[in-house]
Amino acid sequence: MDDITVAEALTAFEPWMEPTDAELDAIEQEMPVILAGVDLVDAQITALHRTPNELDSRRIRRARRRVLAARRELANRTAGAMLPGGAA
């Protein structure tokens, strides 16, 4: 077992180790993609626990489409934000 000193224990919770506002904003923007990915994994896990039927296949297809749509929206939003002065 590793011995942890008091100094290490205290610095483990230093304020500079917290996520910055920019990092929290980035996570917030990516949240729809993250949630869609969680739904996809949930649908895949459900299908693994039993013999997949037509409803499981539909649920997985819908979840994949939601992931792709969320990724597309995020990519379009970030590409639009990076263009100086609007569209070229």
C-alpha positions as CSV (number, residue, x, y, z in Angstrom):
1,M,0.0,0.0,0.0
2,D,1.3,3.5,-0.9
3,D,1.9,5.9,2.0
4,I,0.4,9.3,1.4
5,T,1.9,12.3,3.2
6,V,-0.1,15.1,4.7
7,A,1.2,17.5,2.1
8,E,0.1,15.2,-0.8
9,A,-3.3,14.8,0.8
10,L,-3.7,18.6,1.1
11,T,-2.6,19.4,-2.4
12,A,-4.9,16.8,-3.9
13,F,-7.7,19.3,-3.4
14,E,-6.0,22.5,-4.4
15,P,-8.2,25.0,-6.3
16,W,-5.8,25.0,-9.3
17,M,-6.6,21.3,-9.8
18,E,-10.3,22.1,-10.5
19,P,-11.5,22.4,-14.1
20,T,-11.4,25.9,-15.5
21,D,-14.4,27.8,-16.7
22,A,-13.4,27.2,-20.3
23,E,-13.1,23.4,-19.7
24,L,-16.5,23.4,-18.0
25,D,-18.0,25.3,-21.0
26,A,-16.5,22.8,-23.4
27,I,-18.0,19.9,-21.5
28,E,-21.4,21.7,-21.5
29,Q,-21.2,22.1,-25.3
30,E,-20.3,18.4,-25.7
31,M,-23.0,17.2,-23.3
32,P,-25.6,16.3,-26.1
33,V,-22.9,14.1,-27.8
34,I,-22.0,12.5,-24.4
35,L,-25.6,11.8,-23.5
36,A,-26.4,10.4,-27.0
37,G,-23.3,8.1,-26.7
38,V,-24.5,6.9,-23.3
39,D,-27.9,6.1,-24.8
40,L,-26.2,4.1,-27.6
41,V,-24.1,2.1,-25.2
42,D,-27.2,1.5,-23.1
43,A,-29.0,0.1,-26.1
44,Q,-26.1,-2.1,-27.1
45,I,-25.8,-3.4,-23.6
46,T,-29.5,-4.2,-23.5
47,A,-29.1,-6.1,-26.8
48,L,-26.2,-8.1,-25.3
49,H,-28.2,-9.4,-22.4
50,R,-30.7,-11.3,-24.6
51,T,-31.3,-12.3,-28.1
52,P,-31.7,-9.1,-30.0
53,N,-35.1,-8.6,-31.5
54,E,-36.5,-6.0,-34.0
55,L,-37.1,-3.5,-31.2
56,D,-33.5,-3.7,-30.0
57,S,-32.3,-3.2,-33.6
58,R,-34.5,-0.1,-34.0
59,R,-33.4,1.3,-30.6
60,I,-29.7,0.9,-31.6
61,R,-30.3,2.5,-35.0
62,R,-32.1,5.4,-33.5
63,A,-29.4,5.9,-30.9
64,R,-26.7,5.8,-33.6
65,R,-28.6,8.5,-35.5
66,R,-28.9,10.6,-32.4
67,V,-25.1,10.3,-31.9
68,L,-24.4,11.3,-35.5
69,A,-26.9,14.2,-35.3
70,A,-25.4,15.5,-32.0
71,R,-21.9,15.3,-33.5
72,R,-23.0,17.1,-36.6
73,E,-24.6,19.9,-34.6
74,L,-21.5,20.2,-32.4
75,A,-19.2,20.3,-35.4
76,N,-21.3,22.9,-37.2
77,R,-21.5,25.0,-34.0
78,T,-17.8,25.0,-33.4
79,A,-16.9,25.5,-37.1
80,G,-19.2,28.6,-37.2
81,A,-17.7,29.9,-34.0
82,M,-14.1,29.6,-35.3
83,L,-14.8,31.5,-38.6
84,P,-13.7,35.2,-38.1
85,G,-16.3,37.5,-39.6
86,G,-18.8,34.9,-40.5
87,A,-19.0,32.6,-43.5
88,A,-16.4,32.9,-46.2
